[in-house]
Amino acid sequence: MVAKLDDTAGFMMTSEWGDVEYPTSFGMENKSPEEEAVELADSKTGASLKLTILKPEARIWTMVAGGGASVVYADTIADMAGIDDLANYGEYSGGPLLVRQNSMQRHFLTL
């Protein structure tokens, strides 16, 4: 028998699945401490918290409420200002608890 686990439900299935370690996504091997902290917070909630640093020296940083909106904003920034000006991809959606939002914001502001 073969089973395939998806980390989307990992936060709900901890007692059944145990402490599962998922493989790192392509291109995400060297995460910053801030990215790792947001990823950890994301794993503990059914909501979505995302932070990916693309180019830390760039001038435009985003933290958008709403997963779909964040993609539109990122695309628009890339089209209007140029991809070299986009520093990150950041979003929160799905109604995360205020404590999770605040944690993400604190990590974001350290950048």
C-alpha positions as CSV (number, residue, x, y, z in Angstrom):
1,M,0.0,0.0,0.0
2,V,1.2,3.5,-0.8
3,A,0.0,6.7,0.9
4,K,0.6,10.2,-0.1
5,L,0.4,13.0,2.5
6,D,-0.4,16.5,1.7
7,D,0.8,19.2,4.2
8,T,-2.4,21.2,3.7
9,A,-4.2,19.1,6.3
10,G,-1.1,18.5,8.4
11,F,-2.2,20.9,11.2
12,M,-5.4,18.9,11.7
13,M,-3.8,15.4,11.5
14,T,-0.9,15.7,13.9
15,S,-2.3,13.1,16.3
16,E,-2.9,10.6,13.5
17,W,0.1,11.2,11.3
18,G,2.6,12.2,14.0
19,D,5.5,14.6,13.3
20,V,5.8,14.3,9.5
21,E,8.7,15.9,7.7
22,Y,7.7,17.0,4.2
23,P,10.3,17.5,1.5
24,T,11.4,21.0,0.7
25,S,9.9,22.6,-2.3
26,F,12.1,23.3,-5.3
27,G,13.9,26.6,-5.0
28,M,13.2,26.9,-1.2
29,E,16.2,25.2,0.2
30,N,17.8,28.2,1.8
31,K,15.0,29.9,3.9
32,S,15.6,32.9,6.1
33,P,14.7,32.7,9.8
34,E,11.7,34.9,9.1
35,E,10.4,32.6,6.3
36,E,10.9,29.6,8.6
37,A,9.0,31.3,11.4
38,V,6.1,32.1,9.2
39,E,6.1,28.6,7.7
40,L,5.9,27.2,11.3
41,A,3.0,29.5,12.2
42,D,1.3,28.4,8.9
43,S,1.6,24.7,9.8
44,K,-0.3,25.3,13.1
45,T,-3.4,26.8,11.5
46,G,-6.0,26.1,8.9
47,A,-5.5,29.6,7.5
48,S,-2.8,30.5,5.1
49,L,0.3,32.5,6.1
50,K,3.0,32.8,3.4
51,L,6.3,34.7,3.2
52,T,8.8,34.1,0.4
53,I,11.8,36.5,0.1
54,L,12.5,37.0,-3.6
55,K,15.0,39.8,-3.6
56,P,15.8,41.4,-0.2
57,E,17.5,44.5,-1.8
58,A,14.3,45.3,-3.8
59,R,12.2,48.3,-2.8
60,I,8.6,47.0,-2.8
61,W,7.5,44.7,0.0
62,T,3.9,43.3,0.2
63,M,1.9,41.6,2.9
64,V,-1.6,41.2,1.4
65,A,-4.8,39.9,3.0
66,G,-6.2,37.4,0.6
67,G,-4.4,34.6,-1.3
68,G,-5.9,35.5,-4.7
69,A,-5.3,39.2,-4.2
70,S,-1.7,38.7,-3.3
71,V,-1.0,37.1,-6.7
72,V,-2.8,39.9,-8.5
73,Y,-0.7,42.5,-6.6
74,A,2.6,40.6,-7.2
75,D,1.8,40.4,-10.9
76,T,0.8,44.1,-11.1
77,I,3.9,45.2,-9.3
78,A,6.1,43.1,-11.7
79,D,4.2,44.6,-14.7
80,M,4.2,48.2,-13.5
81,A,7.5,48.5,-11.6
82,G,9.5,45.6,-12.9
83,I,10.2,42.3,-11.4
84,D,13.5,43.6,-10.0
85,D,11.5,45.9,-7.6
86,L,9.5,43.1,-6.0
87,A,11.2,42.0,-2.8
88,N,8.8,39.3,-1.6
89,Y,5.6,37.3,-1.8
90,G,3.6,37.7,1.4
91,E,0.0,36.9,2.2
92,Y,-2.4,35.8,4.9
93,S,-5.9,34.5,4.2
94,G,-8.5,32.2,5.6
95,G,-9.1,34.1,8.8
96,P,-5.9,33.4,10.8
97,L,-6.1,34.2,14.5
98,L,-4.9,37.7,15.4
99,V,-2.0,36.2,17.3
100,R,-0.8,34.5,14.1
101,Q,-1.2,37.7,12.1
102,N,0.7,39.6,14.7
103,S,3.5,37.0,14.7
104,M,3.8,37.2,10.9
105,Q,3.8,41.0,11.0
106,R,6.6,41.0,13.6
107,H,8.8,38.7,11.5
108,F,8.0,40.7,8.4
109,L,9.0,44.0,10.0
110,T,12.4,42.6,11.0
111,L,13.3,42.3,7.3
